[in-house]
């Protein structure tokens, strides 16, 4: 499968592995089972309270309205999940895939809304348009992805920890950050930070260093406690290697 290359606003090229059609279908299947389970529970509740007959007969408009209201989580499941979970549903999270923008930015609500609307064509009228689009496009993108400028990537790391970090940390090293802070980052997150930091340090590119610093501060919910951005980045990388290499 071809790599998905993303050029950031600093002209730094990052690469990701697009999620396979199989992974996307498996994630969709998990989400579908979640929605079916929810509908089953709602129907059982209505059977228990004796309102399901009124809904089927079409006589009790209040029961019909309440039932329709309870079905809204099924209708908006994907849109709400991807918005709140930064490009993931529960199925995508379990399979370790997520939605990203192909221009290097984090996907936003409008992007998720566009994908959700196009799901009517991609998925809800028989799956064929979405499957054909994923098979024929370079990065397994369905029509909703093409319209939103998004792609679905895998977060399954193809690198072991030695290839990811490559920091020289001996047994006497004293980490600055606690373990619960550094594991907010995945191996893939650290790999991306390391690769961009290497470029930034080699080119003395303060713009990239600042962007990496803002990202670290955002994820860890801290302000840079060091004098320089380089020191923060290096400390995070060393601390991650220390804590995860135990």
VOGU-3710 file (C-alpha; in Angstrom, 3 decimals, decimal comma):
1> xxxxxxxxxx> 0,000/0,000/0,000  1,336/3,435/-0,926  2,266/5,910/1,777  0,228/9,041/2,390  2,564/12,030/2,421  1,456/15,169/4,246  3,293/18,475/3,863  2,919/20,682/6,939  2,769/24,468/6,893  6,541/24,443/7,531
11> xxxxxxxxxx> 7,106/22,380/4,343  8,002/19,338/6,443  6,946/16,063/4,831  5,368/13,492/7,136  4,173/10,086/6,019  1,349/7,896/7,239  0,064/4,480/6,265  -3,511/4,605/4,938  -5,905/2,242/6,652  -6,693/-0,833/4,589
21> xxxxxxxxxx> -10,163/-1,496/3,230  -10,337/-4,484/5,595  -9,508/-2,370/8,653  -12,087/0,228/7,668  -14,766/-2,420/7,147  -13,915/-4,094/10,454  -14,154/-0,759/12,298  -17,490/-0,079/10,580  -18,722/-3,542/11,595  -17,866/-2,867/15,257
31> xxxxxxxxxx> -19,666/0,478/15,137  -22,653/-1,196/13,483  -22,823/-3,788/16,278  -22,743/-0,969/18,854  -25,660/0,757/17,127  -27,615/-2,497/16,799  -27,083/-3,211/20,512  -28,339/0,266/21,381  -31,455/-0,125/19,205  -32,120/-3,541/20,775
41> xxxxxxxxxx> -31,960/-2,040/24,273  -34,310/0,802/23,327  -36,807/-1,601/21,729  -36,697/-3,875/24,781  -37,419/-0,901/27,032  -40,400/0,024/24,879  -41,630/-3,574/24,905  -41,300/-3,599/28,693  -43,348/-0,426/29,122  -45,892/-1,597/26,557
51> xxxxxxxxxx> -45,412/1,228/24,028  -44,013/-0,716/21,088  -47,499/-1,731/19,968  -48,594/1,896/19,807  -45,590/2,713/17,640  -46,276/-0,165/15,246  -49,959/0,764/14,977  -49,045/4,408/14,394  -51,672/5,683/16,852  -49,640/7,053/19,764
61> xxxxxxxxxx> -47,766/10,040/18,326  -46,102/10,800/21,648  -44,576/7,320/21,783  -43,479/7,636/18,161  -41,866/11,017/18,864  -40,049/9,699/21,941  -38,877/6,618/20,063  -37,556/8,815/17,240  -35,760/10,956/19,807  -34,090/7,880/21,305
71> xxxxxxxxxx> -32,929/6,878/17,800  -30,980/10,117/17,288  -27,784/8,689/18,869  -27,794/6,025/16,129  -28,238/8,608/13,384  -25,534/10,966/14,678  -23,232/8,318/16,197  -20,409/8,676/13,673  -20,540/12,477/13,467  -20,539/12,984/17,237
81> xxxxxxxxxx> -17,930/10,278/17,899  -15,452/11,569/15,321  -15,933/15,151/16,520  -15,406/14,343/20,204  -12,723/11,674/19,710  -10,610/13,582/17,163  -11,357/11,487/14,116  -12,252/8,198/15,733  -15,346/6,193/16,566  -15,225/3,355/19,056
91> xxxxxxxxxx> -14,723/0,952/16,164  -11,897/3,012/14,701  -10,272/3,304/18,118  -10,327/-0,464/18,631  -8,847/-1,088/15,176  -6,390/1,818/15,667  -7,350/3,924/12,673  -8,384/7,579/12,542  -9,440/10,400/10,224  -6,918/13,121/9,374
101> xxxxxxxxxx> -6,778/16,044/6,937  -4,503/15,477/3,973  -3,128/19,034/4,224  -1,458/18,453/7,585  -4,164/20,001/9,786  -6,373/18,285/12,349  -9,760/17,471/10,816  -12,583/19,624/12,186  -16,344/19,501/12,579  -17,072/20,618/8,995
111> xxxxxxxxxx> -14,836/17,825/7,694  -16,580/15,221/9,843  -19,983/16,654/8,849  -19,087/16,386/5,150  -18,007/12,772/5,580  -21,196/12,015/7,537  -23,435/13,532/4,835  -21,648/11,656/2,048  -22,112/8,422/4,003  -25,676/8,503/2,629
121> xxxxxxxxxx> -24,179/7,801/-0,800  -21,105/5,826/0,299  -22,755/3,474/2,739  -26,483/3,882/3,273  -27,587/3,039/-0,288  -25,836/-0,296/-0,432  -22,119/0,200/0,319  -21,143/-0,148/-3,364  -20,096/3,487/-4,057  -17,959/3,650/-0,923
131> xxxxxxxxxx> -16,295/0,277/-1,572  -15,541/1,112/-5,200  -14,093/4,483/-4,193  -11,848/2,933/-1,522  -10,600/0,254/-3,921  -9,793/2,547/-6,864  -8,360/5,548/-4,993  -4,703/5,624/-3,987  -5,247/5,932/-0,234  -8,502/3,946/0,268
141> xxxxxxxxxx> -10,573/7,134/0,385  -14,342/6,928/0,050  -16,362/9,717/-1,590  -16,833/11,442/1,772  -13,063/11,593/2,239  -12,560/13,035/-1,246  -15,178/15,716/-0,587  -13,832/16,586/2,881  -10,145/16,426/1,975  -9,542/13,710/4,548
151> xxxxxxxxxx> -8,049/10,242/4,722  -8,214/7,397/7,210  -4,809/6,257/8,458  -3,619/3,416/10,638  -2,018/4,145/14,004  -0,506/0,670/14,241  3,187/1,383/14,608  5,485/-0,497/12,237  8,511/0,570/14,275  9,855/-0,934/17,463
161> xxxxxxxxxx> 10,867/1,401/20,270  14,529/1,450/19,260  13,663/2,693/15,782  11,195/5,201/17,159  13,207/7,077/19,752  16,938/6,419/19,332  17,845/8,544/22,362  20,914/7,779/24,464  19,579/7,304/27,987  21,640/5,461/30,590
171> xxxxxxxxxx> 20,540/3,900/33,874  21,569/6,955/35,898  19,262/9,273/33,954  16,691/11,109/36,102  13,507/11,883/34,157  11,855/15,265/34,537  8,326/14,190/33,574  6,337/11,454/35,297  5,374/8,287/33,479  1,671/9,184/33,375
181> xxxxxxxxxx> 2,586/12,395/31,530  4,763/10,916/28,800  2,452/7,995/27,992  -0,108/10,523/26,810  1,919/10,173/23,606  1,935/7,024/21,491  5,039/5,514/19,911  3,919/6,995/16,600  3,470/10,463/18,172  7,011/10,340/19,533
191> xxxxxxxxxx> 8,375/9,102/16,217  6,817/12,071/14,420  8,124/14,503/17,064  11,609/12,948/16,818  11,735/13,101/13,021  10,587/16,728/12,931  12,883/17,688/15,812  15,871/16,241/13,942  14,988/18,415/10,941  14,377/21,488/13,105
201> xxxxxxxxxx> 17,640/21,130/15,015  19,670/20,472/11,866  18,198/23,475/10,046  17,882/25,645/13,184  14,237/26,002/12,209  12,577/27,782/15,137  9,164/27,641/13,472  9,115/23,840/13,634  10,464/23,874/17,209  7,700/26,237/18,244
211> xxxxxxxxxx> 5,023/24,088/16,629  6,354/20,968/18,361  6,477/22,830/21,663  2,865/24,012/21,313  1,800/20,427/20,549  3,641/19,039/23,584  2,180/21,738/25,833  -1,316/21,023/24,510  -1,159/17,247/25,001  0,464/17,432/28,449
221> xxxxxxxxxx> -1,492/20,547/29,510  1,648/22,354/30,681  3,698/25,445/29,948  7,279/24,941/28,830  9,249/24,739/32,128  12,605/25,036/30,374  14,530/27,989/29,000  14,406/26,780/25,408  12,065/24,793/23,191  14,912/22,461/22,226
231> xxxxxxxxxx> 15,365/21,498/25,884  11,678/20,661/26,288  11,640/18,483/23,163  14,821/16,616/24,082  13,612/16,083/27,651  10,315/14,625/26,461  12,082/12,230/24,091  14,546/11,077/26,755  11,841/10,725/29,407  9,653/8,726/27,033
241> xxxxxx> 12,556/6,412/26,264  13,314/6,079/29,992  9,741/5,283/31,072  8,759/3,009/28,173  12,104/1,203/28,062  11,805/-0,175/31,580
//
